[in-house]
Amino acid sequence: MKSSIAVALLLSLSVFAADSGEALAEPKTLVKVISAIESSGIDELTSKKDEQGTSYHLRRAILLGTVTRAGLTYTIAHAVFVRSSPPGRETPPPRGHDFIVVLDANCRILAHGRTGFGEYRMRGDRLYFDGIPDPCADFGTTSPGVRHGGYPEIGLPYPFPDRISDADWESGAFQKKP
């Protein structure tokens, strides 16, 4: 009887497993993403401890998926950082920041955007937030407005090489054919 309960429990846990996602060219991609985030030198993406002993640290990183643009593959991840309470005190409560991070094929951070707390998922080239039916970013679009302004819903500048600069936007040079 006890063994059948244990088997039922294990089988029920497998039902709650996350989406298996797409096959990765490099199975250790998440390890590389975490390393890239922590070694980026970007202040808000780097774990640290202050003189009062409060830590600001990476709590979790989630590999959301990959996007292919012009034959190049980019990795999209969600990073959650928290700030601890000072040692010996329960207040203020832990605080933190969420980021969507875009990395190139060499796991270098191309762009990051500060987002709201919650869960993100990718379906194809589109990024979705916490059960909202419309995507908050479509990484497959090449519309001029997105290529210039990025993805304001998630605070992410446009990370791809065909970005339209402010100067080209203002002059209209992006509309001229070569």
N, C-alpha and C positions, 0 to 999 in steps of 0.2 A: 504494500500500500504506500509506504513512504517513498519507495523508488518511483512509483507511478506519479506521485505528486511532484517529485523533483523533475521528472521528465516533462510533465505538463508545464511546470514553471519555466524550464529552459525553452521549450517550444514557444511558449507565449512571449518570451523575451525576444525571440528571433522575429516575431511579427513586428516589433517596434524598431527594428533595425532601420537605419537611415538609407536613403536612396544610394545605390551603389555608385552612381555617377559614371562618368565616361572613363575609358581606358586612358591612362597617362603614359606618355613616352618615357617619363622618368618617375618610377614609383616613389621615390623619396622627395617628391615635389614639396610636400608640406614642410619637411625639415628644412629645405632650401628657402622656402618662403619665410619661415620663422627666423632663420639666420639672416636673411636679407633685411627684414624689418628691424631686427635688433642691431645690426651693424650699419644701418643706413646713415647714421649721423643726423637724422631728422629728429629734432627734440621731442616732438609729441609721439614719435614711434620708437622711442628708446627707453628701456627700463632704467630706473635710477632710484637712489635713496638720498634723501636730504639730511641736513645736519640734525634735525629733530627725530630722525629715524623713520619718518614716513616714507613709504615706498610707492612708486608709480611703476606698475609692472604689467607686462603682457599676461592677461588672464587666459585668453584663448585665441586661437587663430583657426579659421575654417577655410578650407580650400573650396571655393564656390564653383570654379570651372575654368575653361579656357575659351579664348576667342581667337579666330584666325582672321587676319586682315592682310591683304596683299601678300599672301604666302607666309606670313610671319605669325607665330603663336604667342599669345599673351595670356598670362595667368591672372585670374581675378580671385582675390581673397578678402575675407572679413576679419579684421583684427579688433579685439576688445582689450582695452587697457583700463586698469582700476587704480585708484589712489587709496591707500590704506588709511586707517585712523592712526594718529600718533600712538606709539607704544604706551600701554598702560591706560589709554583712554578709549572709551567707546564712541565718543563723538568727536568730530563730525563723522557721520557714517561714510563708508567707502564711496568714492565717486569715481567716475571714469569717463572714457571716451570710446566711441566706436569709429572705425574707419573702413572704407572700401579701399583696397590697395590694388594697383595694376602693376604687374611686373613683366619685363621682357623675357625672351627665351634664355637669357643668361641670369635670370632672377635678380635683375636690377630694378629698383622701384622707379617707375616712370611717372606715376602720379598717385596721390592719395586724397581722399575726401572724407571729411568728418560727417558722420551720419547720426541719425537718431538710434537710440537703443532698440534692439529688436532682432528678429531673425531675417536673414536674407537667403535667397536661393536663386539659382540660375536655371533657365530653360532655354537652351540654345544660346543665342547671343544676348538674351534679355535677362535683366536683373529684377527680381520681385522682392517686395518687403511684406512680411507678416500677414499673409492672406489677402492683401489688396490685389484685386484682379488685374489692374493695369500695371505694366512694368514701370519701374522708377528710372530705368536706364536701358537703352537699346544700343549695345556696343556694335551692332552691325550697321547702323545707319551712317550715311556719309553726307547727310544734309549740311549745307553751309552753316546754318545756325548752331548746330551741335559741334561742327568742326571748329567753330570760333569760340562759342560760349561754354562748351563742355556739357556736363550733366548737373545743373543746379539743384535738382531734387536730392542729390547725394553729395553736393559740394565738391564734385570731382572735375578738375580741368580735363579737357580732351587730351588723352595720352598718346595718340597715334601720330605717325610721321606726317600725315596729310593735314595736320592742324593749320588753321588759318590764323595768322598773326593779327594783332590789332592794326598794324600799319596796312596790311593787305585788305583787311576788312573795311577800314575807313576809306581807302583809295579805290576799292572795288577790283583790285588787281587779281583776286581769286576768280573773278568771272571771266577774265580774258583768256582766250585759248592760246596755247604756246605756238 
